[in-house]
Amino acid sequence: MRVICAAAMIVLLSGHAFAQSQGEHMQQAGEADKEKTHSQIENEKAAKRAYERSLGTIPDKAAADPWGTVRHDAPPKAAAKAAPAKPRTN
């Protein structure tokens, strides 16, 4: 029974490792870039131009002042001095 379980675990674990090695090759660090076709270069240029055009259509915003409604434009007035209290006489 142990042999069957061990064999099943090896098969299951090796299946995932084998699947990772299949499919498209991913570029590793230090590898040279693949040569791009003429159509890919043209598509990238068109996408860059479209991006630059879309940035130009964004309207300029004024600086936001979230405390603008709380803060007053005029400086605060000096507080009126209270009359000195009279000393108590009993």
C-alpha positions in Angstrom: 0.0 0.0 0.0 2.8 2.4 0.8 4.5 1.7 -2.5 1.3 2.6 -4.4 0.8 5.8 -2.4 4.5 6.8 -2.9 4.2 6.1 -6.7 1.0 8.1 -6.9 2.5 11.1 -5.1 5.6 11.0 -7.4 3.3 10.9 -10.5 1.2 13.8 -9.2 4.2 16.0 -8.3 6.0 15.3 -11.5 3.0 16.1 -13.6 3.0 19.8 -12.4 6.7 20.1 -13.0 6.4 18.7 -16.5 3.5 21.1 -17.3 5.6 24.1 -16.3 8.3 23.2 -18.8 5.9 22.9 -21.7 4.3 25.7 -23.7 5.8 29.1 -24.7 9.3 29.9 -23.8 9.5 32.8 -21.2 12.4 35.2 -21.5 14.9 34.8 -18.6 17.0 37.5 -17.1 20.0 38.2 -19.3 18.5 36.8 -22.5 18.5 39.0 -25.6 15.2 40.3 -26.8 13.5 38.6 -29.8 13.5 40.6 -33.0 10.1 42.3 -33.6 8.4 42.1 -37.0 7.6 45.2 -39.0 3.9 45.0 -38.1 4.6 44.7 -34.4 6.8 47.8 -34.5 4.1 49.7 -36.4 1.5 48.6 -33.9 3.6 49.8 -31.0 4.2 53.2 -32.7 0.4 53.6 -33.3 -0.4 52.7 -29.7 2.2 55.2 -28.4 0.7 58.0 -30.7 -2.8 57.1 -29.5 -1.6 57.3 -25.9 0.0 60.7 -26.4 -3.2 62.0 -28.1 -5.3 60.8 -25.2 -3.1 62.6 -22.7 -3.6 65.8 -24.6 -7.4 65.6 -24.3 -7.3 65.6 -20.5 -8.4 69.0 -19.2 -6.1 70.9 -16.8 -7.5 71.0 -13.3 -7.1 73.8 -10.8 -5.4 72.8 -7.6 -8.0 71.4 -5.2 -8.3 73.0 -1.8 -10.3 70.6 0.4 -10.3 73.0 3.3 -11.4 76.0 1.2 -14.9 76.1 2.6 -13.7 75.9 6.2 -10.9 78.4 6.0 -11.7 82.1 5.7 -9.9 84.6 3.5 -9.8 87.3 6.1 -7.4 87.0 9.1 -9.1 86.2 12.4 -10.2 89.2 14.4 -8.7 89.8 17.8 -10.9 88.6 20.6 -12.6 91.4 22.6 -11.1 91.8 26.0 -13.4 90.9 28.8 -13.9 93.5 31.6 -11.9 92.5 34.6 -13.9 90.9 37.3 -14.5 92.9 40.4 -13.0 91.5 43.6 -15.6 89.9 45.9 -16.2 91.6 49.1 -18.0 89.9 51.9 
